[in-house]
């Protein structure tokens, strides 16, 4: 079963065994295992966020940080705040960061759209008697294989 929104929340675990193997699409999850080409690892980002805010980061927080990280990287690569130079560096980015792939469309009709990022599929799995969220797709960032079929 795949549902939107609710399974993304840690409170979904209060359903107990009814939550096992439920999946949900997500933009990002702290369990992801991407190997970034620049910026923090997913684990380092999650630890810093928990230290600062006392809770696990949501994909909203991670997405906001990722946007700032990519802009900072482009400015550093450009060596200037000149908008055209920074835009050229943004157009050239095709990298993996803790949030996933980053690549922007650079044609005139869709310029600036993010085309590198892939939605994830997160699944609630039972491990050692505990419900945990696992990233099961894409495989490049998976923290566990998809549990299927249910037994």
Phi, psi and omega in degrees: 000136178236125181236156176265151169069288189305314182294347178290333184281138175302334180293345179299334180296342179293349176285351179064223184298341177292342180272345185300129178072006174289136179246161177209141173286149180210151175284330184193154175214145182301336183282350184302152186241028178302145176257101185289145175275339172205159182082183184287161170286163175304320180296314180296319177299313181299317179296316180296320180295313179299320179296319183284323190240356175074015178207165179290140181289142173276169176293337177295314179296317180296320179295320177296317178295318180300319179298314178295321179299314181294318178296315178301316180299316180296320178296316179297319180293324179286331182071018183200166173261006178302124186301318181294320180292318178293317179300320179297321178290322176297317179298332184272348182291129172212079191223168172254132172238182182302337183272348181125200181285145177232122173202131182254144173292134180240017175272159187297331184278336182229021187309132175093347179292142178279116180246356182271331185286137177246134173300148177258162171242122181250139182231137173281125180231153177263121180230122180053040178079001182246143174279128178225149174272133178233140172279121183249349178200140005285157184297332180298337180238008185295140174259348178198157174285155176299131176273104182199140355284166177286144178248000000 
